[in-house]
């Protein structure tokens, strides 16, 4: 498969997941929307392609690196849950993203 074809598949897969999550959430099924958003399709595709192109070591290294982003993601989602009712959507989104990036920066500093 050519590089262009791979990126087209990635784009379609990502767009499908976002569209499905948005559709389910808009229809009031927040649990299924959240499951669709966090379903590891993109991660699984990345695992497969990393393994096919680089073997086991890069795949394991990628998986280990993913674990470092779990705490910042939890901070981000918690800030959204607490921020939206208090601040409104857009300020909560901005603040949550700043917190997420700050936590990622802290993780990066810890890994040095």
C-alpha positions in Angstrom: 0.0 0.0 0.0 1.4 3.4 -0.9 2.0 6.1 1.6 -0.8 8.2 0.1 -3.3 5.3 0.4 -2.3 4.8 4.0 -3.0 8.4 4.9 -6.3 8.3 3.1 -7.3 5.3 5.2 -6.1 7.0 8.4 -8.2 10.1 7.4 -11.3 8.1 6.7 -11.0 6.0 9.8 -10.5 9.1 12.0 -13.3 11.0 10.3 -15.7 8.0 10.7 -15.0 7.8 14.4 -15.5 11.5 15.0 -18.7 11.5 12.9 -20.1 8.4 14.7 -19.3 9.9 18.1 -21.0 13.2 17.2 -24.0 11.5 15.8 -24.5 9.2 18.9 -23.9 12.1 21.3 -26.4 14.4 19.5 -29.0 11.6 19.7 -28.6 11.5 23.4 -26.6 8.3 23.7 -23.6 9.7 25.5 -22.3 6.3 26.7 -22.1 4.9 23.2 -20.6 8.2 21.9 -17.9 8.1 24.6 -17.2 4.4 23.8 -16.9 5.2 20.1 -14.5 8.1 20.8 -12.3 6.0 23.1 -12.5 2.8 21.1 -8.9 2.0 20.3 -9.4 1.8 16.5 -6.8 4.5 15.7 -4.4 3.0 18.3 -4.9 -0.5 17.0 -4.3 0.7 13.4 -1.1 2.5 14.6 0.0 -0.7 16.4 -0.5 -2.8 13.3 1.2 -0.3 11.0 4.1 0.2 13.4 4.6 -3.5 13.7 4.4 -4.1 9.9 6.9 -1.3 9.2 9.2 -1.4 12.2 8.7 -4.6 14.2 8.1 -5.3 17.8 10.4 -2.8 19.5 8.9 0.4 18.0 5.4 -1.0 18.7 6.2 -1.6 22.4 7.9 1.8 22.7 4.8 3.5 21.3 2.5 1.6 23.7 4.7 2.6 26.6 4.7 6.2 25.5 0.9 6.2 25.3 0.7 5.4 29.0 2.3 8.7 29.8 -0.7 10.5 28.2 -3.3 8.9 30.4 -2.9 11.2 33.4 -3.0 14.4 31.3 -6.1 13.1 29.5 -7.8 12.4 32.9 -7.1 16.0 33.9 -8.5 17.3 30.6 -11.7 15.3 30.9 -12.2 16.2 34.6 -11.6 19.9 33.8 -14.3 19.7 31.1 -16.8 18.0 33.5 -16.2 20.6 36.2 -15.7 23.6 33.9 -18.7 23.4 31.6 -21.4 23.9 34.2 -19.4 26.7 35.9 -17.8 28.6 33.0 -19.6 27.5 29.9 -18.3 25.4 27.1 -15.7 27.6 25.3 -13.9 28.8 28.5 -13.9 25.2 29.8 -12.5 23.9 26.5 -9.8 26.5 26.5 -8.9 26.0 30.2 -9.0 22.2 29.8 -6.7 22.3 26.8 -4.2 24.6 28.6 -4.3 22.1 31.6 -3.8 19.2 29.3 -0.8 20.8 27.5 0.6 21.8 30.9 0.4 18.2 32.2 2.0 17.0 29.0 4.8 19.5 29.6 5.2 18.2 33.1 5.3 14.6 31.8 8.0 15.6 29.2 10.1 17.2 32.0 9.7 14.1 34.1 10.9 11.9 31.3 14.2 13.8 30.8 
